[in-house]
């Protein structure tokens, strides 16, 4: 039987469409498999943020949070009244001041970059060298530091705040069972209680909770590369880092790539042990898109450049420009939401 030309053409079109459908189906199946495997692998290495960083040793209460926020913004915690905690850890700019080194109460600059306070309570320890075990201990350090807030002594600050009736009332409410509610320890604990609420859920948390659509295709590809090249040796867990200490420059002296203007030897400065030379806390990467400049000395402003430097110094790998861009795309999925409420100075302080 002779096939009419139109019928023959229709057969060819049908076969072509059928082949296209099969190709699309195969690609869809492959993408689905990639998505599932990637998510499973990620869920084994990272955890989504909880609502806040609870502590069995330091229970959080509404009264402590309110008092802690007040103290966090109060410039009376510095000797001359120029600085508050928020001066160096500005909650309107993701808990940093975006400067290599922060200016202290008397105008001098500190010797290390001020890390973000957001999600900091999840870190294994505080400060670049880990000299404070938690945010409670950390909160008291800068206040007494002669360069940072320059308060001469714990007793000096206690006396200063006891002269403010509102503070005596707030401390009694926050620590009702204490004979001396307004103590330096309770100042630290209150600030830390507030800081334990500074948790910033991000698209990556939705992804870890099972929402594959929370990340773009580029971000998923960046996540895959991030894991494959070895960034997960230091950057895992709920903070995507912040859980251990590591030498900065395992394969290459970091100074040759960062062109640092200071020679900071990290934990060695604290312990005087040669094995601690250039050892720093591996930073949490949450909100890293916003917390430039990078590294302990604030030597690098560009995140992609920082990724390339880390690849060379820590992994002995030359990360390509394309791969670095994709990793940055993934890192942008760690940018979370900072509550509007915490970014606003308490009205009582604004009127003082």
N, C-alpha and C positions, 0 to 999 in steps of 0.2 A: 504494500500500500504506500502510495507516495505521500510523504509528509509535506504539508504546506509550509512555506517559508515562515509565516507568522507563528505557526505551531512549533517549528524547530527553534526559533528564536526564544519562544517562551520556555522551552525545555532548558536551553542554555542559561537563561536568566534564573530559572528555578534552581538549577544546580549551583550557580554562582552565589545566589542568596543563601542557599542551604549551607554552602561552605563557609560563607561569612558568619552565619549564625553559629556554626560549630566553632569557628575561631574565636568569636566573641565569648562563647560559653566556656571555652578552654581558658581564655585570659581571665574571665571572671572567677573561675574556679581557682586558678593560680593566685589571683589577688586575695581571694578569701582565705586560702591556705596561708599565704604570707602574713595577712593580718592576724590570723589566729595564733600562728607560731610566734610572731613578734610580741603580741600581747602577753602570751604565756611566759615568754622569756623575761619580759619587762616586769611582770608581776612577781617573778621569782627574785628580782634584784632590788626593786623599789617598793615603797609602800605609800599609799595616799596619806595626806595630812589628816590628823584628827582635829576636832574643833579647837582644842587648845592643848598646851603642853602641861598636863597635870603632873603633880609631884606628891608622893606619899608623905614626904618629909615636910613639905610646905603647902598645906591645903589652901586653895584659892577661894576667896569669898568676894562677894560684891563690894563689901566695904574696903577690903584691901586693894581691889582693882581701882576703885574710885580714888582712894588715897594715893596709890602708886602713880596714876595718871597725873594727878596734881603735882606730885613731887617731880615727875619726869619733865614737866614743862616749866618748873619753877626755877628762875635764875637765882633765887636766894640760896640755892645749893652750891653756888660758886662764891668765892671770897669777895670779889668786887661787883658781883651781880651782872656780869656780862654773859655768862654761859648757863645753859641748862643741859640736861641729857639730850634734849632735842636739837641742840645747836650742832652737835657732831653726828647725831643719829636722827636726822630729820624725817619724820614719818610722812611728810608730804612728798618726799623724794625717795621713797622706798628704804627708809631707815639709814640713809647715808647722806653725806654733804657733797659727794661727787668731787672731792678734792684729794690730791695725793696724800696730804697730811692735814690734820684739822688744827684750827687755831684755838688755843687755850684761853683761859680767863684773862690772862695778862698780855695776850697778843702773841705769845710764842707758839711755835708749831710743834706738834708731837712727832715722834720718830717712826711711827708706823701708820699705815692706812686704817681708817676707822671702818670696821666691817659692819654690815647691816645688823640691826637688832631684830629684824623680822625673822621669825622661825629660829632664832638663835638658841632658844631653850632646848631644842632638839640636838644641839651639838654635844659631842663627847666631853668637851671642856670649853672654856671661854678664853678669849684673847688668842692672838696668833701663836703664842708659845704655850697655851694651855695652863697658865699659872693660876687660873681660877677654875674650880671644879664645876661650878654651875652659875646660873644667872644671879642667884642670891649673893654669892661671893663676888661676882664680877661687878655688881651694882655699886659696891662700896669703894672699888678701886679708883675710878676716875675722880671721884669727889675729893679724895685726899692727895691725888697726884699734883705735885707743885706746878706742873706745866698745864695740866688740863683744867681742873676746877679750883685747885689751890686752897681748899679748906684746911686750916692748920691742924685740926684734930677732930676726933669724933665728938668730944665734949663741946667743942666750939659750935659745931652744927646743932647738936642737941639743944644747947642753950639758945641759939639763934631761933630755932623753930618753936621752942617752948614759949617764946615771947609773942607768938602769933596764936591768939585764942582759937582760931578756926582749926589750926593744926592739933592743938591739944584735944579738941572735941573729936576730930577725925581719927586720931590715933586711939582714943578710948573706944570708939565704935568699932575700929578694925581689930583691936587686941583687947577685948573686954576682960579677959582673965589675967592680964599682966599687971603686976604692981607698978611697973614703970613703962607704960605703953609707948611713950615717945623716946625710944632708944635708937642708937645707931643701927643695931641689928634689925629692928623693925622698919627703919627707913629702907634698908637694903631689901628686906622681905616684901615690902609694899611695892617698890619699884619692880622687883622681879615678878610679883603676881600680875602686875599690868603687862609686863613683857611676855609672860606665858600665854597671854591672850592674843599676842600679835602674830597670828597665824594667817597665811595668805593662800587659800586654795586656788589652784590654777587649772587650766585645761588638762594638764598632764594627770592631775588627780582624778578627773572624770574618766580619762582614758584607763587609768589603773583600776578604776571601779567597774570597767566593762564597756564603756562607751567608745567604740572604735572611731566614731565620727568626730570625737573631740580633738583629734589631731589631723592636720592636713597630710596629703601624700608626701610632701617634702619633709614635714616634721617626722613622719614615720620612717622615711628613708634616713633622716639624720639620726634618729634614735637607733636604728640598726647599725649605722656606722659607728656611733658613739660606743655601742657595746662591742662591736667587732674589733675596733682598733685597740681597745683596752682601757678606755677612760674609766670603766667600772672597777678597775683595781682600787681606786680611791673614792669614786663618786657613785655611791649606792645608798640604799636605805631611804628613810622618810625625807631626809634633807638633800638627797642626791649629793652627798658629801657631808663633811663636818663630823665624820665618825672616827677619824684616825689621824695620825701624824705621819708625815712623809718628808723625806729629803727633797727639797726643790733643786733639781739638777742631778738626777740619777745618772744621766748619760752625758750631759753637757752643763758646764757652769752657766747657771741662768743669767748671770751678769753679762755674758757675751751676747745674749739675745735681747735682754730687756734694756741694756745700756743704763742700768741703775746708777744713780748718783750717790747712793749710800751703800755701805758694805755691812748689811745686817746679816749676822750669822745665826739668826733664829734662836732655837732653844739653848744653844751653846751659851748664849748670853746669860741665861738663867741658871744653867746647871754647871757650866764650865767644863763640860765633857766634850771631847773632840768628836765623839760619835753623834753628838747632837748638832754639829755644825750644819747650818742651812736647813734644819728640820723645822717645819711649820705645820700648823693644822691644815689639812686639806679642806678647803672652803666648801660650804654648802653652795650649790649652784642655783638654788631657788632665787628667782628675781634677778639673776645675774645680768640679764639684758639691761637692767636699770641701775646696777650698783657699781658702775665704772667710777674711777679707774681701777685696774686690776692688780692683783698680787699684794704682798705685804707692804710694798713700797709705792704702790700706786703708779707704777712706771709705765703701764700700758693702758691706753684709752679705748682701743678698738677690740671688740670681743673676738672677731675672727682672727686677728693677729695673736690674741692671747691663746686661742685654741691651737694655732700652729706652733706657738712657742711651747705649749704644754706637750704637744705631740713629740717634739724634738727632745726636750729636756727630760721628760718622764718616761717616754715609750721608745725613744730612739727611732721615731718614724717621721717621715716627711709627709704630712697630711696635705693633700692637694687642695688647691683653691676651691674646687668644686665640692670636695668632701667637707672642707671647713665651713663652707656656706651652708651646707645641709645640716651639719652639726649645730651651727648657730640657729638655724630654723627650729631645730628640736629644742634648743635651750630657751628659745622665746616662748615655748609652750609652758615653761616653768614660771613665767611672769604671772603673779597672782593678783588677787583683789585685796587692796588695803581699805579697810572699812573707813568711810567718811568720818565716822564719829571719832576714831582715834587720832585723826589728823587735825582735829580742832582743839585749840588750847581751851582748857576749862574757863568758863566765863568769869569765875571769881579771880583768876589770875590776871585776866585781861584788864580787870578794873583796879588792880592793886597799885 
